Amino acid sequence: MKKLLLTTGLLVLSVAPSQASEMQYTLRVDGITCPFCIATSEKALKKIDGVNQISSDLKKGTITLCADSKKVSLTDEQLTKLFLEKGFTYKGMEKAEQCTIPNKS
């Protein structure tokens, strides 16, 4: 019985670190109307330590990013300031516990 509990405990511990701790943020931004706007915004977001992937939808005016939830916790205040400095208006965000942006390999 002890052996079974020990094995189960070790199995749980070995699986836990491999589980992704990523959070997905979908940001709504007014003023991103061209590819240069997207590039400028993505460059600023990539400077945030822990941001892993970024995808943008120019037609919808959204930028979706995946970030390490242990390093990054984006706030409305932080994003308002970041986008204002770039000449855009941050409108809000949606969060998801899982990243759905396909990896670009």
C-alpha positions in Angstrom: 0.0 0.0 0.0 2.8 2.4 0.9 4.5 1.6 -2.4 1.3 2.4 -4.3 0.9 5.8 -2.5 4.5 6.7 -3.1 4.3 5.8 -6.8 1.0 7.8 -7.2 2.6 10.8 -5.3 5.7 10.7 -7.5 3.5 10.5 -10.6 1.5 13.5 -9.6 4.6 15.5 -8.9 6.2 14.6 -12.2 3.1 15.7 -14.2 2.5 19.0 -12.3 5.5 20.9 -13.5 4.8 20.0 -17.2 1.3 21.5 -17.1 1.3 24.8 -18.9 0.8 27.8 -16.7 -0.2 30.0 -19.6 -2.9 32.6 -19.6 -4.4 34.0 -22.8 -5.4 37.6 -23.1 -7.5 39.0 -25.9 -7.1 42.7 -26.0 -9.5 45.1 -27.7 -7.8 48.2 -29.1 -9.1 51.1 -31.1 -6.9 52.7 -33.6 -5.0 49.7 -34.9 -5.9 50.2 -38.6 -2.9 49.0 -40.5 -0.1 46.4 -40.4 2.3 49.0 -39.0 -0.1 49.6 -36.0 -0.1 45.9 -35.3 3.7 45.7 -35.5 4.1 48.6 -33.2 1.7 47.2 -30.6 3.1 43.6 -30.8 6.7 45.0 -30.4 5.6 46.8 -27.2 3.8 43.7 -25.8 6.8 41.4 -26.6 8.9 43.5 -24.2 6.9 42.3 -21.3 8.8 39.4 -19.7 6.7 36.2 -19.9 4.8 37.0 -23.1 5.3 34.0 -25.3 3.1 34.3 -28.4 1.1 37.1 -30.0 -1.5 37.1 -32.8 -3.5 40.0 -34.1 -6.7 40.5 -36.0 -6.7 43.8 -37.8 -10.4 43.6 -38.8 -11.6 42.9 -35.3 -9.2 45.3 -33.7 -7.9 42.6 -31.3 -4.5 41.4 -30.2 -4.3 38.0 -28.5 -1.3 37.0 -26.5 -0.2 34.1 -24.4 1.9 34.7 -21.3 3.3 32.7 -18.4 0.8 33.3 -15.7 3.6 33.1 -13.1 5.4 36.0 -14.6 2.6 38.1 -16.2 -0.6 39.5 -14.8 -1.8 42.2 -17.1 -3.9 45.0 -15.8 -6.3 47.5 -17.5 -4.2 50.4 -16.1 -0.9 48.9 -17.5 -2.5 48.3 -20.9 -4.2 51.7 -21.1 -0.8 53.3 -20.5 1.1 51.1 -23.0 -1.4 51.6 -25.8 -1.8 55.4 -25.1 2.0 55.8 -25.5 1.7 54.1 -28.9 -1.2 56.3 -30.0 -4.0 53.8 -29.5 -7.0 53.4 -27.2 -7.2 50.2 -25.0 -10.8 49.2 -24.6 -10.6 46.0 -22.5 -9.6 42.4 -22.3 -10.8 38.9 -22.0 -8.8 36.2 -20.2 -8.7 32.5 -20.8 -7.0 29.8 -18.8 -5.6 28.1 -21.9 -3.7 29.4 -24.9 -5.3 28.7 -28.2 -2.8 30.6 -30.5 -1.2 28.0 -32.8 2.5 27.7 -32.5 4.4 29.3 -35.4 7.2 26.8 -36.1 
